[in-house]
Amino acid sequence: MDKRIEEKHKEIVRIQNAVWGLYREFLADQDMGKYNRRKDELVKEYLDQGDRLLFEFCRNLLIDWSPVMNSFAVDFGIQEGRSDG
């Protein structure tokens, strides 16, 4: 595999694993504020890298997860940014 393609592939895998990790952490601690901070940090990381493709992939993946996370927050009785349900 071309080195440039391999590097992009690794970043795609890293983004997907990071988002999955955010989801799993949220299920473990139900801390929506922490989830929001960490997802914002992840998006900023790719914005700062200047790679538009990776930034948009990361941002769009998190947008796709939003209804799932909001549904769990409602199920857990969590108000935005609070962890005490």
C-alpha positions, -999 to 999 in steps of 0.1 A, spaced: 0 0 0 12 35 -9 27 52 22 3 82 19 -27 59 17 -15 38 46 -11 69 68 -46 81 59 -60 46 66 -43 47 100 -59 80 108 -94 67 97 -90 37 120 -78 60 148 -108 83 145 -133 54 145 -116 38 175 -116 72 193 -153 77 187 -160 41 198 -140 48 229 -160 79 237 -192 59 234 -179 32 257 -166 56 283 -200 74 283 -218 42 289 -195 34 318 -197 68 335 -228 86 320 -208 118 320 -222 138 291 -201 169 298 -169 148 296 -182 132 264 -188 166 248 -154 179 259 -136 149 245 -155 149 212 -148 186 208 -111 180 214 -111 152 188 -127 174 162 -103 203 170 -73 179 167 -83 172 131 -92 208 123 -58 219 135 -41 192 114 -55 210 83 -65 178 66 -101 186 54 -110 150 46 -100 137 81 -116 167 98 -149 163 79 -149 125 85 -144 130 122 -170 157 125 -196 138 104 -190 106 123 -197 124 155 -228 141 140 -240 106 130 -236 95 166 -254 125 181 -289 109 181 -276 78 197 -258 97 224 -287 121 230 -310 91 233 -288 75 259 -285 108 278 -323 110 280 -325 73 290 -300 80 318 -319 111 328 -288 133 321 -291 171 316 -266 186 292 -231 188 307 -241 171 340 -230 137 352 -252 133 382 -282 121 362 
